[in-house]
Amino acid sequence: MTRARKHVAAMAPYALAGLGGADGHPAPSLAQNESFRPPCPGAFDAAVAAMTDAALYPDPDWTELRSMIATRHDVDPDTILCGSGSLELIGCLARAFAGPHRSVLAPEHAYPYFRSAAQASEARFDTAPESDCTVSADALLEAVRPDTGCVFLANPGNPTGTRIPTGEIRRLRDGLREDILLVIDEAYGEFADHLDAPVFDMVATGNTVILRTFSKAYGLAGCRVGWGTFPTGVAAEVRKVLNPNNVSAISQAAARAVLRDDAYMRETCAMTAERLDQAAAKLAALGMRCPSSCTNFLLLDLETQERARSAEARLRSGGAVLRAQGAAGLPHCLRMTIGPERELDNAICLLETWIGENLP
Ligand SMILES: Cc1ncc(COP(=O)(O)O)c(C=O)c1O
């Protein structure tokens, strides 16, 4: 029999959210941190217009998109690479910079794909402890080992929703060995941009990468467009392992269109923050604890794994799918996306019923 390489055969597949309701049919999902809003109107027209050239391969260098991203964030377009979602860039970074003798370090409750990417590259995956679902620069620095090759850090974090201030991120970089690549994944960055100064300038250190995505605040999760700003040498290596023609012409056109409508994206972020505050207040009134979140989701602390499982099943049977968090080392927690109003209200109502039936 043909066998996969040993480290791949030993891996568990990356578990995406199970979206089936109690009857097995897809239920409204609050499990994937997607936007509750469609992309801005201009994205529809742009995607349809791009179909005219669908017989041709897309721009493999994402030239116009890079130029627009660069203007939007005041970064050099030559430092930008685009991916089929930021997932592709994370995977390629691990493939190029981690391996059997270059371990990956991440926070204890890090985005689980960091572990999968490390495992696929045959790298050991180490974690730094968090306190109140927040990691500190000191905890990460203390967890560095002689063979640490990469530090992956989502800021804000998923599934915690918490954020490390820019000053701490800079202190982390200053304290890391120069040969360690620091990858700062800002998938939820747009929701937190008003809180602190950007860190894009850190790419000039030569060993720091900043990643972003169009999947969250811009509402383009289905189009699969992520991007990052990379030091020149790092970009050259990542490019070698990136799939050629990785972002379709339709997706590039949609991404360019959403960048033209900054007001719509900002409105999405403001609406999300308002709904998140309302949901957090309702949950607090039910006695449920959530870390303060600057993203489009809340982490619900059910205190025990048994309770989390029971609440998840009850919600699913009522048509609300939340994401269990065992893979992030939080088996007592569920993550709830700030989704469409009706679904969100339904989930909170179901939780209230579950609390009434199950908690003293
Ligand atoms: C922290 C983080 N990084 C990266 C991603 C991947 O996003 P995408 O591949 O859609 O850009 C996600 C998606 O949920 C995420 O939460």
The ligand as an ORCA input file, in Angstrom:
! r2SCAN-3c Opt
* xyz 0 1
  C      -6.539     34.023     13.536
  C      -6.924     33.562     12.172
  N      -5.987     33.538     11.228
  C      -6.278     33.133      9.973
  C      -7.539     32.737      9.635
  C      -7.786     32.254      8.237
  O      -8.485     33.151      7.518
  P      -8.576     33.100      5.924
  O      -7.793     31.899      5.443
  O     -10.009     33.003      5.624
  O      -7.932     34.355      5.472
  C      -8.555     32.756     10.578
  C      -9.921     32.311     10.224
  O     -10.797     32.148     11.012
  C      -8.234     33.180     11.893
  O      -9.165     33.200     12.852
*
